[in-house]
């Protein structure tokens, strides 16, 4: 049987990670969070004090940089220069840095082979911003997962609150809208649905309902999976 690849793209706060991870478990696929790779590159840029608008400096920071995904006990962990940064990359600062570095073509090239290599060797659900349009254009199923900006911001705000990060909702919403604009208007692989993709809007749907909707979409496209 051929390798099955499922691409899930969508804006920040759409619940891609939680939904894709759960759907992968139900469908017996490996879950790959590509956004974590960009967060790791962004975290490195923050740590070395780079100007996020200096694309040349960001590109120059890549040679010798090691960003890897390791799957430990079925869980994806992200390593930056052999340091497990799986928690550190989830800060709001790392999120905005990820948006900035993802607009740099050299960064996308740097991570492209890693992402494709994983997909060639595994049945996987891979989520990100340009999986169905650029990274895995031949994926058997392409889903664009979205929700209203206010709902996505509320989900992200509640997640931050649960981790003890007290950030005003208005700030989370403003950051999310700015990231939407950045992702949709960057020159390199802008965020958009694949031409042959399926749009899944989870506004007003809880997490389990969203997972069910994604799994149903996959099974309708791939009977027997």
Beta strands, then each sheet from edge to edge (+ up, - down):
strand 1: 5-9
strand 2: 30-33
strand 3: 67-72
strand 4: 75-80
strand 5: 83-84
strand 6: 124-128
strand 7: 141-146
strand 8: 198-201
sheet 1: 2+ 6+ 1+ 7+ 8+
sheet 2: 3+ 4- 5+
end
